Amino acid sequence: MPPPPRAKGYVRGGLPAQTASANVNGGEAQHFVPARDIPGDWWTLFRSPELNALIRRALANNPTLAAAQAALRQADETLAAGRGAFYPGVSGSLGATRQRASGAAFGSARAFIYTLNSASVNVSYTLDAFGGVRRQVEALRAQAEYQRFSLEGAYLSLTANLVTAAVAEASLHAQIRATRQIAEAQRADLAIVRRSVAAGGASRADILQQRTVLAATLATLPPLEAALAQQRNLLATYTGSLPTQFAARDFTLDSLKLPRDLPVSLPSRLVEQRPDVRAYAALLHEATAEVGVATANLLPKLTLSGSYGGEAAKFADIFSPASTIWGLAASVTQPLFEGGQLIHQRRAAIAAAQEAAANYKATVLSAFQNVSNVLLALQADARSVAAQADAAQAAAQSLVLVRVQFRSGAVTRSQVLIAEQNDRSAEIALVKARAQRYADTAALFQALGGGWWHRQDSTVKTNDCCKGHL
């Protein structure tokens, strides 16, 4: 595996000790803790039994995860088969031949009919003088490692997507609830306006205006309800269920707890923790091994073979000393002319290794960008929640005051409608800001690798990777 990049941090100028805070649920300050390790079941930090149960269900039934597990088993079996090339090939044969032969070759006019029974053991071994077999097995081992980290990546993506989907569902529930509450308040205002019209204190235009506002609010509900249903379908797919078969408790933002302490892994450890980086490192390893295979194909191959057995007219005499047959052979094969095939195959392998090296570097750069973006987003999320909380509080207070003033005749109906719209917008914006903070918190755990090295069911053993750290 190539050495990690020399970096001291993820964000230019460094990270603050903690984020901003707000006096709302989900507005607590989050603390950045350098070099803190990540638990294998990091989603439990959201302290939601419903979320934990859903993830357990998905891990047991998700077909994408099952496909990745099958691909790993295939790679392991292919590697085991490839290791067989280190050992001699041994085969046994047993045969019987009934034959009629002319006696003319022996000066006889008679024909001879005889039976020949044979049994033998044949051994063949190609010396791996130039490492071609070793490098081929090395390539197969790298391919198995790639599949292991692809499985870890699928595991991490599934758990992170489930948390994000649960947060999105909770956000939609909150938006729908807030919209319905606003609609109820607007219905109450419409009733007030109608009474004012009956008393001669308002015009029919005021009723139409209030009805328009109420209809506009109600019109936002169907898209939200459709998005919620689609989000439930997404959760069903993640858990390996059909939409009509899926059943789970609804998620709400209040049922999720915001993790207060956020790990910030050392940059030198990020490449060891990210499954995608480890997968591309394995592909680079495989590509360099294939260069060794292509090089060995240009060089001589020495093969030793031998056989031992017996031939006799009667099967019972096959193993007698007089029936013993044996043979030894050695051969050297050197490609002399292949129309440039072997040399171009080697050049192609070198180019493939260069491509794999570039892809690995791009993946590492993307990993650092990912972590940096999430860390910056978390700081912005905290400020956004604080600002939206202040805006929601101010909008709510303003709406109460405007309604009181309207009843006393100090303000117009239009000013009430503006205050209602501001209150609705601020409430929905706060819900979205809170949900985004939860989602970005999950994204940080995903960006840092998800703690797969602490899972008991991890396909990669601790002593196989990240030695001395994990």
C-alpha positions as CSV (number, residue, x, y, z in Angstrom):
1,M,0.0,0.0,0.0
2,P,1.4,3.4,-0.9
3,P,2.4,5.7,2.0
4,P,-0.3,8.1,3.2
5,P,0.0,11.8,2.1
6,R,1.7,14.2,4.4
7,A,-1.1,16.3,5.7
8,K,-1.6,17.9,9.1
9,G,-5.3,18.5,8.9
10,Y,-8.4,18.6,6.7
11,V,-9.5,22.2,6.8
12,R,-7.3,25.3,6.0
13,G,-6.8,27.2,9.2
14,G,-7.7,24.3,11.4
15,L,-10.9,23.3,13.2
16,P,-12.5,25.1,16.2
17,A,-12.9,23.1,19.4
18,Q,-16.7,23.0,19.0
19,T,-19.5,24.2,16.8
20,A,-22.1,26.9,17.5
21,S,-25.2,26.0,19.6
22,A,-28.9,26.8,19.7
23,N,-31.5,26.4,22.3
24,V,-33.5,23.8,20.3
25,N,-33.5,20.0,20.1
26,G,-30.6,19.2,17.7
27,G,-29.0,22.5,18.3
28,E,-26.5,21.4,20.9
29,A,-22.8,22.2,20.4
30,Q,-20.7,19.4,18.8
31,H,-17.1,18.9,19.9
32,F,-14.4,17.9,17.4
33,V,-12.1,15.4,19.1
34,P,-8.8,14.8,17.2
35,A,-7.5,11.2,16.9
36,R,-10.7,9.7,18.5
37,D,-11.5,6.2,17.3
38,I,-14.8,5.3,15.6
39,P,-17.0,2.6,17.0
40,G,-18.0,-0.2,14.6
41,D,-21.7,0.5,15.3
42,W,-21.4,4.3,15.1
43,W,-25.1,4.7,14.3
44,T,-26.0,3.8,17.9
45,L,-24.6,7.2,18.9
46,F,-27.9,8.6,17.6
47,R,-29.5,6.7,20.5
48,S,-32.5,5.5,18.5
49,P,-33.7,1.9,19.2
50,E,-35.9,2.1,16.0
51,L,-32.9,3.1,13.9
52,N,-30.7,0.3,15.5
53,A,-33.4,-2.3,14.8
54,L,-33.9,-1.1,11.2
55,I,-30.1,-1.4,10.5
56,R,-29.9,-4.9,11.9
57,R,-32.8,-5.8,9.6
58,A,-31.1,-4.3,6.6
59,L,-27.8,-6.0,7.3
60,A,-29.5,-9.4,7.4
61,N,-31.7,-8.9,4.3
62,N,-30.1,-6.4,1.9
63,P,-29.5,-8.0,-1.5
64,T,-26.7,-5.7,-2.5
65,L,-24.8,-6.7,0.6
66,A,-25.5,-10.3,-0.1
67,A,-24.1,-9.9,-3.6
68,A,-20.9,-8.3,-2.2
69,Q,-20.5,-11.2,0.2
70,A,-20.9,-13.7,-2.6
71,A,-18.3,-11.9,-4.7
72,L,-15.9,-12.1,-1.8
73,R,-16.5,-15.8,-1.5
74,Q,-15.8,-16.3,-5.2
75,A,-12.6,-14.3,-4.9
76,D,-11.4,-16.3,-1.9
77,E,-12.1,-19.6,-3.7
78,T,-10.3,-18.4,-6.8
79,L,-7.3,-17.5,-4.7
80,A,-7.4,-21.0,-3.1
81,A,-7.5,-22.5,-6.5
82,G,-4.6,-20.4,-7.7
83,R,-2.4,-21.5,-4.8
84,G,-2.6,-25.0,-6.2
85,A,0.0,-23.9,-8.9
86,F,2.7,-24.0,-6.1
87,Y,2.4,-27.8,-5.9
88,P,3.2,-30.6,-8.4
89,G,0.3,-32.0,-10.5
90,V,-0.3,-35.6,-9.8
91,S,-2.6,-37.8,-11.8
92,G,-3.3,-41.5,-11.9
93,S,-4.5,-43.6,-14.8
94,L,-5.9,-47.1,-15.1
95,G,-6.7,-48.8,-18.4
96,A,-7.3,-52.0,-20.2
97,T,-7.0,-52.6,-24.0
98,R,-8.2,-55.6,-26.0
99,Q,-6.4,-55.7,-29.4
100,R,-6.0,-58.0,-32.4
101,A,-2.6,-57.7,-34.2
102,S,-1.2,-59.3,-37.3
103,G,1.6,-61.8,-36.9
104,A,3.2,-60.8,-40.3
105,A,5.8,-58.7,-38.6
106,F,7.0,-61.8,-36.8
107,G,6.9,-64.1,-39.9
108,S,3.7,-65.7,-38.8
109,A,0.4,-66.0,-40.7
110,R,-1.5,-66.2,-37.5
111,A,-3.2,-63.2,-35.9
112,F,-2.7,-62.4,-32.2
113,I,-5.4,-61.3,-29.9
114,Y,-4.3,-60.1,-26.5
115,T,-5.3,-57.9,-23.6
116,L,-3.0,-55.2,-22.1
117,N,-3.7,-53.8,-18.7
118,S,-1.9,-50.7,-17.4
119,A,-1.8,-48.6,-14.3
120,S,0.4,-45.5,-13.7
121,V,1.0,-42.4,-11.7
122,N,2.1,-39.2,-13.5
123,V,3.8,-36.3,-11.8
124,S,4.4,-32.9,-13.4
125,Y,5.9,-29.7,-11.9
126,T,6.8,-26.4,-13.5
127,L,9.5,-24.6,-11.6
128,D,8.6,-21.1,-10.8
129,A,12.1,-19.9,-11.5
130,F,11.2,-16.3,-12.5
131,G,8.2,-15.8,-10.1
132,G,5.4,-15.9,-12.6
133,V,3.3,-18.2,-10.5
134,R,4.0,-16.3,-7.3
135,R,3.0,-13.0,-8.9
136,Q,-0.2,-14.6,-10.3
137,V,-1.2,-15.8,-6.9
138,E,-0.2,-12.4,-5.5
139,A,-2.6,-10.8,-8.1
140,L,-5.4,-13.2,-7.0
141,R,-4.8,-12.3,-3.4
142,A,-5.0,-8.6,-4.2
143,Q,-8.3,-9.2,-6.0
144,A,-9.7,-11.0,-2.9
145,E,-8.6,-8.0,-0.8
146,Y,-10.3,-5.7,-3.3
147,Q,-13.5,-7.7,-2.8
148,R,-13.2,-7.6,1.0
149,F,-12.9,-3.8,1.0
150,S,-15.7,-3.5,-1.6
151,L,-17.9,-5.5,0.9
152,E,-16.8,-3.1,3.7
153,G,-17.7,-0.2,1.4
154,A,-21.1,-1.7,0.7
155,Y,-21.7,-2.2,4.4
156,L,-20.7,1.4,5.2
157,S,-22.8,2.8,2.4
158,L,-25.8,0.8,3.5
159,T,-25.6,1.9,7.1
160,A,-25.0,5.5,6.2
161,N,-27.8,5.6,3.7
162,L,-30.2,4.1,6.2
163,V,-29.3,6.8,8.7
164,T,-29.7,9.5,6.1
165,A,-33.0,8.0,4.9
166,A,-34.3,7.9,8.5
167,V,-33.3,11.5,9.0
168,A,-35.0,12.5,5.7
169,E,-38.2,10.7,6.8
170,A,-38.1,12.5,10.2
171,S,-37.6,15.8,8.4
172,L,-40.6,15.2,6.2
173,H,-42.8,14.2,9.2
174,A,-41.8,17.4,10.9
175,Q,-42.5,19.5,7.8
176,I,-45.9,17.9,7.3
177,R,-46.8,18.4,11.0
178,A,-45.7,22.1,10.9
179,T,-47.6,22.6,7.6
180,R,-50.8,21.2,9.1
181,Q,-50.5,23.3,12.2
182,I,-50.1,26.4,10.1
183,A,-53.1,25.4,8.0
184,E,-55.2,25.0,11.2
185,A,-54.1,28.4,12.3
186,Q,-55.0,29.8,8.9
187,R,-58.4,28.2,9.0
188,A,-59.0,29.8,12.4
189,D,-58.0,33.2,10.8
190,L,-60.4,32.5,8.0
191,A,-63.2,32.0,10.4
192,I,-62.3,35.3,12.1
193,V,-62.4,37.1,8.8
194,R,-65.8,35.6,7.9
195,R,-67.2,36.9,11.2
196,S,-65.7,40.3,10.5
197,V,-67.4,40.4,7.1
198,A,-70.7,39.4,8.7
199,A,-70.2,42.2,11.3
200,G,-69.2,44.7,8.5
201,G,-65.6,45.0,9.6
202,A,-64.0,43.4,6.6
203,S,-64.7,42.9,2.9
204,R,-65.2,39.8,0.8
205,A,-61.8,40.5,-0.7
206,D,-60.3,39.7,2.7
207,I,-62.0,36.3,2.7
208,L,-60.7,35.5,-0.8
209,Q,-57.2,36.6,0.2
210,Q,-57.3,34.4,3.4
211,R,-58.6,31.5,1.4
212,T,-55.8,31.9,-1.2
213,V,-53.2,31.7,1.6
214,L,-54.8,28.6,3.1
215,A,-55.1,26.9,-0.3
216,A,-51.4,27.6,-1.0
217,T,-50.4,26.1,2.3
218,L,-52.6,23.0,1.7
219,A,-51.1,22.7,-1.8
220,T,-47.7,22.0,-0.2
221,L,-48.9,18.9,1.6
222,P,-49.3,16.5,-1.3
223,P,-45.7,16.8,-2.5
224,L,-44.5,16.3,1.1
225,E,-46.7,13.3,1.6
226,A,-45.5,11.8,-1.7
227,A,-41.9,12.3,-0.7
228,L,-42.6,10.7,2.6
229,A,-44.1,7.6,1.0
230,Q,-41.1,7.4,-1.4
231,Q,-38.8,7.6,1.6
232,R,-40.6,4.7,3.2
233,N,-40.2,2.8,0.0
234,L,-36.5,3.5,0.0
235,L,-36.2,2.2,3.6
236,A,-38.1,-0.9,2.4
237,T,-35.6,-1.5,-0.4
238,Y,-32.6,-1.1,1.9
239,T,-34.1,-3.8,4.2
240,G,-34.8,-6.2,1.4
241,S,-38.6,-5.8,1.6
242,L,-41.3,-4.9,-0.9
243,P,-43.0,-1.6,-0.3
244,T,-46.3,-3.4,0.5
245,Q,-44.5,-5.7,3.0
246,F,-42.5,-3.0,4.9
247,A,-43.5,-2.1,8.4
248,A,-41.5,0.0,10.8
249,R,-42.1,2.8,13.3
250,D,-42.0,6.3,12.0
251,F,-38.9,8.4,12.6
252,T,-39.0,11.8,14.1
253,L,-36.3,14.3,14.7
254,D,-37.0,14.3,18.4
255,S,-36.4,10.5,18.5
256,L,-32.9,11.0,17.3
257,K,-30.1,12.4,19.5
258,L,-27.4,14.5,18.1
259,P,-23.9,13.0,18.8
260,R,-22.1,15.5,20.9
261,D,-18.4,14.4,20.4
262,L,-17.3,14.0,16.8
263,P,-14.1,12.0,15.9
264,V,-11.6,13.6,13.6
265,S,-9.1,10.9,12.6
266,L,-5.5,11.7,11.9
267,P,-4.9,12.4,8.2
268,S,-2.2,9.8,8.2
269,R,-4.8,7.2,9.2
270,L,-7.5,8.1,6.8
271,V,-6.2,6.0,4.0
272,E,-6.1,3.0,6.3
273,Q,-9.7,3.5,7.4
274,R,-11.5,4.3,4.2
275,P,-12.7,1.1,2.4
276,D,-12.7,2.8,-1.0
277,V,-9.1,3.8,-0.6
278,R,-8.1,0.3,0.5
279,A,-10.0,-1.2,-2.4
280,Y,-8.1,1.0,-4.9
281,A,-4.9,0.1,-3.2
282,A,-5.7,-3.5,-3.7
283,L,-6.4,-2.9,-7.4
284,L,-3.0,-1.1,-7.6
285,H,-1.4,-4.1,-6.0
286,E,-3.1,-6.5,-8.4
287,A,-1.9,-4.4,-11.4
288,T,1.7,-4.4,-10.3
289,A,1.6,-8.2,-9.8
290,E,0.2,-8.6,-13.3
291,V,3.3,-6.8,-14.6
292,G,5.4,-9.5,-12.9
293,V,3.3,-12.2,-14.5
294,A,3.7,-10.6,-18.0
295,T,7.5,-10.3,-17.4
296,A,7.8,-13.9,-16.4
297,N,5.9,-15.0,-19.5
298,L,8.9,-13.6,-21.6
299,L,11.4,-15.9,-19.8
300,P,12.0,-19.7,-20.0
301,K,9.8,-22.3,-18.3
302,L,11.4,-25.5,-16.9
303,T,9.0,-28.4,-16.5
304,L,9.9,-31.7,-14.8
305,S,7.7,-34.8,-15.2
306,G,7.8,-38.4,-14.3
307,S,5.6,-41.5,-14.4
308,Y,5.6,-44.8,-12.7
309,G,3.4,-47.8,-13.2
310,G,3.0,-51.2,-14.8
311,E,1.7,-53.0,-17.8
312,A,0.7,-56.7,-18.0
313,A,-1.5,-59.1,-19.9
314,K,-3.2,-60.0,-16.7
315,F,-4.4,-57.4,-14.3
316,A,-3.0,-59.3,-11.3
317,D,0.5,-59.0,-12.8
318,I,0.5,-55.2,-13.2
319,F,2.3,-54.6,-9.9
320,S,4.9,-57.3,-10.3
321,P,8.5,-56.2,-10.7
322,A,8.7,-57.5,-14.3
323,S,5.7,-55.3,-15.3
324,T,7.1,-52.1,-13.9
325,I,7.4,-49.1,-16.3
326,W,8.7,-45.6,-15.5
327,G,9.9,-42.5,-17.2
328,L,11.5,-39.1,-16.3
329,A,11.5,-36.0,-18.5
330,A,12.7,-32.4,-18.3
331,S,11.9,-29.7,-20.7
332,V,12.7,-26.0,-21.1
333,T,10.4,-23.8,-23.1
334,Q,11.5,-20.4,-24.3
335,P,9.3,-18.1,-26.4
336,L,11.2,-17.2,-29.5
337,F,8.6,-15.5,-31.7
338,E,5.1,-14.6,-30.7
339,G,4.5,-11.7,-33.2
340,G,5.2,-9.2,-30.4
341,Q,2.3,-10.5,-28.3
342,L,4.2,-11.0,-25.1
343,I,6.1,-7.8,-25.1
344,H,2.9,-5.8,-25.8
345,Q,1.1,-7.7,-23.1
346,R,3.8,-6.6,-20.7
347,R,3.6,-3.0,-21.9
348,A,-0.2,-3.1,-21.5
349,A,0.3,-4.4,-17.9
350,I,2.6,-1.5,-17.1
351,A,0.1,0.9,-18.5
352,A,-2.7,-0.7,-16.4
353,A,-0.5,-0.3,-13.3
354,Q,0.0,3.4,-14.1
355,E,-3.7,3.8,-14.5
356,A,-4.3,2.0,-11.2
357,A,-1.8,4.3,-9.5
358,A,-3.6,7.4,-10.9
359,N,-7.0,6.1,-9.8
360,Y,-5.6,5.4,-6.3
361,K,-4.3,8.9,-6.0
362,A,-7.6,10.3,-7.2
363,T,-9.4,8.3,-4.6
364,V,-7.2,9.5,-1.8
365,L,-7.7,13.2,-2.9
366,S,-11.4,12.6,-3.0
367,A,-11.4,11.1,0.5
368,F,-9.6,14.1,1.9
369,Q,-12.0,16.4,0.0
370,N,-14.9,14.5,1.4
371,V,-13.8,14.8,5.0
372,S,-13.0,18.5,4.6
373,N,-16.3,19.2,3.0
374,V,-18.2,17.4,5.8
375,L,-16.3,19.2,8.6
376,L,-17.0,22.6,7.0
377,A,-20.7,21.6,6.5
378,L,-21.0,20.7,10.2
379,Q,-19.8,24.1,11.3
380,A,-22.1,25.8,8.8
381,D,-25.0,23.5,9.9
382,A,-24.6,24.6,13.5
383,R,-24.7,28.2,12.6
384,S,-27.6,27.6,10.3
385,V,-29.6,25.9,13.1
386,A,-28.8,28.8,15.5
387,A,-29.9,31.4,12.9
388,Q,-33.0,29.5,11.9
389,A,-34.0,29.0,15.6
390,D,-33.7,32.8,16.2
391,A,-35.7,33.5,13.0
392,A,-38.4,31.0,13.9
393,Q,-38.7,32.5,17.4
394,A,-38.9,36.0,16.1
395,A,-41.4,35.0,13.4
396,A,-43.6,33.3,15.9
397,Q,-43.5,36.3,18.3
398,S,-44.2,38.7,15.4
399,L,-47.2,36.7,14.3
400,V,-48.7,36.7,17.8
401,L,-48.2,40.5,18.0
402,V,-49.6,41.2,14.5
403,R,-52.7,39.1,15.2
404,V,-53.3,41.1,18.4
405,Q,-52.8,44.3,16.5
406,F,-55.2,43.2,13.8
407,R,-57.9,42.5,16.2
408,S,-57.6,46.0,17.6
409,G,-57.5,47.4,14.0
410,A,-53.9,48.6,14.2
411,V,-52.7,46.6,11.2
412,T,-54.3,45.4,7.9
413,R,-55.1,41.9,6.8
414,S,-52.2,41.9,4.4
415,Q,-49.8,42.4,7.2
416,V,-51.2,39.4,9.0
417,L,-50.9,37.3,5.9
418,I,-47.2,38.3,5.6
419,A,-46.5,37.5,9.2
420,E,-48.2,34.0,8.8
421,Q,-46.1,33.3,5.7
422,N,-42.9,34.4,7.5
423,D,-43.8,32.1,10.4
424,R,-44.5,29.1,8.1
425,S,-41.2,29.6,6.2
426,A,-39.2,30.0,9.4
427,E,-40.7,26.9,10.9
428,I,-40.0,24.7,7.8
429,A,-36.5,26.2,7.4
430,L,-35.6,25.3,11.0
431,V,-36.8,21.7,10.5
432,K,-34.7,21.4,7.4
433,A,-31.7,22.9,9.1
434,R,-32.0,20.4,12.0
435,A,-32.3,17.5,9.6
436,Q,-29.3,18.6,7.6
437,R,-27.2,18.6,10.7
438,Y,-28.1,15.0,11.6
439,A,-27.4,13.9,8.0
440,D,-24.0,15.6,7.9
441,T,-23.1,14.0,11.2
442,A,-23.8,10.6,9.7
443,A,-21.8,11.7,6.6
444,L,-18.8,12.4,8.8
445,F,-18.7,8.9,10.2
446,Q,-19.0,7.6,6.7
447,A,-16.2,9.8,5.4
448,L,-13.9,8.6,8.2
449,G,-14.4,5.0,7.3
450,G,-17.2,3.9,9.7
451,G,-15.2,2.0,12.2
452,W,-15.4,-1.3,10.4
453,W,-12.2,-2.4,12.1
454,H,-14.1,-2.7,15.4
455,R,-16.9,-4.9,14.0
456,Q,-16.9,-8.5,15.1
457,D,-18.2,-9.6,11.7
458,S,-15.7,-7.5,9.7
459,T,-14.3,-9.5,6.7
460,V,-10.8,-7.9,7.3
461,K,-9.0,-8.9,10.5
462,T,-7.3,-6.3,12.5
463,N,-3.9,-7.9,12.1
464,D,-4.3,-7.8,8.3
465,C,-4.5,-4.1,8.1
466,C,-4.0,-0.8,10.0
467,K,-1.5,-2.7,12.2
468,G,-0.4,-0.7,15.3
469,H,-3.5,1.6,15.1
470,L,-6.7,-0.3,14.9
